[in-house]
Amino acid sequence: MIKIRAYDIVWDTDGKKIDLPVVVELEVEEEDLDEDYTCVADKLSDIYGWCVSELKWDELNERN
């Protein structure tokens, strides 16, 4: 597992004002990581029920 900090998250809420986080820490499977970290946006969408249109990220731990 890789711990990721997603930040500057921009949610696609169809213009609705919804209280969603702009910073989230989560874990993803290392084998799920891809070049553009689409899996991070997908996981956030699964958790919160809204699509992510953009985000930035940092890995919080070293890969083994």
PAKEDO-204059 format. One line per field, with one value per atom (N, C-alpha, C, O): residue number from 1; atom name; x, y negated, z negated. Coordinates in Angstrom, 1 decimal. Each point is the difference from the previous one (the first is absolute). Example, Ala and Ser with C-alpha at 12.3 -4.5 7.8 and 13.67 -1.06 7.14 Angstrom:
residues 2
i = c(1|1|1|1|2|2|2|2)
at = c(N|CA|C|O|N|CA|C|O)
xx = c(13.2|-0.9|0.9|1.0|-1.4|0.9|-0.8|0.5)
yy = c(5.7|-1.2|-1.2|0.0|-1.1|-1.1|-1.1|-1.1)
zz = c(-7.8|0.0|0.0|-0.7|1.4|0.0|-0.8|-0.1)
This chain:
residues 64
i = c(1|1|1|1|2|2|2|2|3|3|3|3|4|4|4|4|5|5|5|5|6|6|6|6|7|7|7|7|8|8|8|8|9|9|9|9|10|10|10|10|11|11|11|11|12|12|12|12|13|13|13|13|14|14|14|14|15|15|15|15|16|16|16|16|17|17|17|17|18|18|18|18|19|19|19|19|20|20|20|20|21|21|21|21|22|22|22|22|23|23|23|23|24|24|24|24|25|25|25|25|26|26|26|26|27|27|27|27|28|28|28|28|29|29|29|29|30|30|30|30|31|31|31|31|32|32|32|32|33|33|33|33|34|34|34|34|35|35|35|35|36|36|36|36|37|37|37|37|38|38|38|38|39|39|39|39|40|40|40|40|41|41|41|41|42|42|42|42|43|43|43|43|44|44|44|44|45|45|45|45|46|46|46|46|47|47|47|47|48|48|48|48|49|49|49|49|50|50|50|50|51|51|51|51|52|52|52|52|53|53|53|53|54|54|54|54|55|55|55|55|56|56|56|56|57|57|57|57|58|58|58|58|59|59|59|59|60|60|60|60|61|61|61|61|62|62|62|62|63|63|63|63|64|64|64|64)
at = c(N|CA|C|O|N|CA|C|O|N|CA|C|O|N|CA|C|O|N|CA|C|O|N|CA|C|O|N|CA|C|O|N|CA|C|O|N|CA|C|O|N|CA|C|O|N|CA|C|O|N|CA|C|O|N|CA|C|O|N|CA|C|O|N|CA|C|O|N|CA|C|O|N|CA|C|O|N|CA|C|O|N|CA|C|O|N|CA|C|O|N|CA|C|O|N|CA|C|O|N|CA|C|O|N|CA|C|O|N|CA|C|O|N|CA|C|O|N|CA|C|O|N|CA|C|O|N|CA|C|O|N|CA|C|O|N|CA|C|O|N|CA|C|O|N|CA|C|O|N|CA|C|O|N|CA|C|O|N|CA|C|O|N|CA|C|O|N|CA|C|O|N|CA|C|O|N|CA|C|O|N|CA|C|O|N|CA|C|O|N|CA|C|O|N|CA|C|O|N|CA|C|O|N|CA|C|O|N|CA|C|O|N|CA|C|O|N|CA|C|O|N|CA|C|O|N|CA|C|O|N|CA|C|O|N|CA|C|O|N|CA|C|O|N|CA|C|O|N|CA|C|O|N|CA|C|O|N|CA|C|O|N|CA|C|O|N|CA|C|O|N|CA|C|O|N|CA|C|O|N|CA|C|O|N|CA|C|O)
xx = c(0.8|-0.8|0.9|1.0|-1.5|0.7|-1.0|-1.1|1.7|-0.8|0.1|1.2|-2.3|0.0|-0.7|-1.0|1.5|-0.7|-0.5|0.8|-2.1|-0.5|-0.4|-0.6|0.9|-0.3|-0.4|0.2|-0.7|-0.5|-1.0|0.0|-0.8|-1.0|-1.1|-0.6|0.3|-1.1|-1.1|0.2|-1.3|-1.1|-1.0|-0.2|-0.3|-1.0|-1.4|-0.4|-0.2|-1.2|-1.2|-1.1|1.3|-1.1|-0.5|-1.2|2.1|-0.4|-0.6|-0.3|0.0|-0.6|1.1|1.1|-1.6|0.9|0.0|-1.0|2.0|0.1|1.3|1.1|-1.2|1.2|0.9|-0.3|1.2|0.9|1.5|0.3|0.5|1.4|0.8|-0.2|1.2|1.0|1.3|0.9|-0.7|1.1|-0.4|-0.9|1.4|-0.4|1.3|0.7|-0.5|1.0|-0.7|-1.0|1.6|-0.6|1.1|1.1|-1.4|0.9|-0.5|-1.2|2.1|-0.3|1.0|1.1|-1.6|0.9|1.1|-0.3|1.5|1.1|-0.2|0.3|-0.9|-0.2|-1.1|-0.2|-0.6|-1.1|0.5|-0.7|1.9|0.5|0.3|0.5|-0.9|0.3|0.7|0.1|0.4|0.8|-0.7|0.6|-1.9|-0.7|-0.8|-0.8|1.0|-0.7|-1.5|-0.7|0.2|-1.5|-0.6|-1.2|1.9|-0.6|-0.3|-0.9|1.7|-0.3|-1.3|-0.8|0.6|-1.3|-1.1|-1.1|1.3|-1.1|-0.3|-1.2|2.2|-0.3|-0.7|-0.9|1.3|-0.7|-1.5|-0.9|0.7|-1.4|-0.8|-1.2|1.8|-0.6|-0.4|-1.1|2.0|-0.2|-1.1|-0.9|1.0|-0.8|-1.2|-0.9|0.9|-1.2|0.0|-1.0|2.1|0.1|1.2|1.0|-1.0|1.2|1.0|-0.4|1.6|1.1|0.5|0.3|-0.3|0.4|1.5|0.7|-0.1|1.5|0.4|-0.7|2.0|0.6|1.5|0.5|0.1|1.5|0.2|-0.9|2.1|0.2|1.5|0.9|-0.7|1.4|-0.1|-1.0|2.0|0.1|0.6|0.9|-1.6|0.4|1.0|0.5|-0.3|1.0|0.8|-0.4|1.5|0.9|-0.5|-0.6|0.7|-0.4|1.1|1.2|-1.7|1.0|0.4|0.8)
yy = c(1.2|-1.2|-1.2|-0.1|-0.9|-1.3|-1.1|0.0|-0.7|-1.1|-1.3|-0.4|-0.2|-1.1|-1.2|0.2|-1.4|-1.2|-0.7|-0.5|0.5|-0.7|-1.4|-0.1|-0.9|-1.4|-0.9|0.5|-1.6|-0.9|0.7|-0.1|0.9|0.8|-0.9|-0.8|1.0|-0.8|1.1|0.9|-1.0|0.9|-0.5|-1.2|2.1|-0.3|0.3|1.1|-2.2|0.1|-0.6|-0.2|0.1|-0.6|-1.3|-0.3|-0.5|-1.3|-0.1|-1.0|2.2|0.1|-0.4|0.4|-1.1|-0.3|1.2|0.2|0.6|1.1|0.0|-0.4|0.7|-0.1|1.3|1.0|-1.1|1.1|-0.4|-1.2|2.1|-0.3|-0.4|0.4|-1.3|-0.4|0.7|-0.1|0.8|0.8|1.3|0.0|1.1|1.3|0.9|0.0|0.8|1.0|1.3|0.3|0.6|1.3|0.9|-0.4|1.7|1.0|0.7|0.2|0.0|0.7|1.2|-0.1|1.1|1.1|-0.4|-0.7|1.1|-0.5|0.5|-0.8|2.0|0.4|-0.7|0.1|-0.9|-0.8|-1.4|-0.6|0.2|-1.3|0.0|0.9|-2.0|-0.2|-1.4|-0.7|0.4|-1.2|-1.3|-0.8|0.7|-1.2|0.1|-0.9|2.0|0.2|-0.1|-0.4|0.9|0.0|0.8|-0.2|1.2|0.9|-0.8|0.3|-1.4|-0.8|-0.7|-0.1|-0.6|-0.6|0.9|-0.3|1.5|1.0|0.5|0.1|0.1|0.4|-1.1|0.3|-1.6|-1.1|0.0|-0.3|0.5|0.0|1.1|-0.2|1.4|1.1|-0.3|0.3|-1.0|-0.3|-1.1|0.2|-1.3|-1.1|-0.1|-0.8|1.5|0.1|-1.2|-0.1|-0.6|-1.1|0.2|0.4|-0.8|0.1|-1.1|-1.1|1.4|-0.9|-0.5|0.8|-2.1|-0.5|-0.3|0.0|-0.3|-0.2|0.1|-0.2|0.6|0.1|0.0|0.2|-0.4|0.2|1.0|0.3|0.3|1.1|0.1|-0.5|1.1|0.3|1.4|0.4|0.4|1.3|-0.3|-0.8|1.4|-0.3|1.0|-0.2|1.3|1.0|0.5|0.0|0.5|0.6|1.3|0.8|-0.5|1.3|1.0|-0.3|1.5|1.1|0.7|1.0)
zz = c(0.0|0.0|0.0|-0.6|1.3|0.1|-0.6|0.4|-1.4|-0.5|0.8|0.3|0.1|0.9|-0.7|-0.7|0.8|-0.4|1.3|0.7|-0.5|1.1|-0.5|-1.1|1.9|-0.5|1.2|1.2|-1.4|1.0|0.9|1.2|-1.9|0.7|0.5|-0.7|2.0|0.6|0.4|0.8|-1.5|0.2|1.1|0.1|0.7|1.0|-0.7|0.0|-0.5|-0.7|0.8|-0.6|1.9|0.9|-0.6|0.2|-0.8|-0.4|-1.4|-0.5|-0.1|-1.3|-1.1|0.2|-1.2|-1.1|-1.0|-0.7|0.6|-0.8|-0.8|0.5|-1.8|-0.8|0.2|-0.7|1.5|0.3|-0.3|0.1|-0.5|-0.4|1.2|1.1|-1.4|1.0|-0.3|0.9|-2.0|-0.3|-0.7|-0.9|1.4|-0.5|0.0|1.0|-2.0|-0.1|0.2|-0.6|1.5|0.2|0.5|0.3|-0.4|0.5|1.2|0.2|0.7|1.3|0.2|-0.5|1.2|0.3|1.0|0.9|-1.2|0.9|1.4|0.9|-0.7|1.4|0.7|1.2|-2.0|0.7|0.4|0.8|-1.2|0.4|1.5|0.5|0.1|1.4|0.1|-0.9|2.1|0.3|-0.5|-0.6|0.9|-0.3|-1.3|-0.3|-0.4|-1.3|0.1|-1.0|2.1|0.2|-1.1|-0.4|-0.1|-1.1|-1.3|-0.7|0.5|-1.2|0.2|-0.9|2.0|0.3|0.0|-0.5|1.0|0.0|-1.4|-0.3|-0.5|-1.4|-0.8|-0.7|0.9|-0.6|0.4|-0.8|2.1|0.5|-0.6|-0.3|0.1|-0.6|-1.4|-0.5|-0.3|-1.4|-0.2|-0.8|1.6|-0.2|0.9|-0.2|1.3|0.9|1.0|0.7|-0.6|1.0|0.8|-0.5|1.8|0.8|-0.3|-0.5|0.7|-0.2|1.4|0.8|-0.6|1.3|0.0|1.0|-2.2|-0.1|-1.4|-0.9|0.7|-1.3|0.2|1.0|-2.1|-0.2|-1.0|-0.8|0.7|-0.9|-0.4|0.7|-1.9|-0.5|-0.5|-0.6|0.7|-0.7|-1.4|-0.1|-0.9|-1.4|-0.5|-1.1|1.8|-0.5|1.1|1.2|-1.5|1.0|0.5|-0.8|2.1|0.5|-0.4|0.0|-0.3|-0.3|1.2|-0.1)
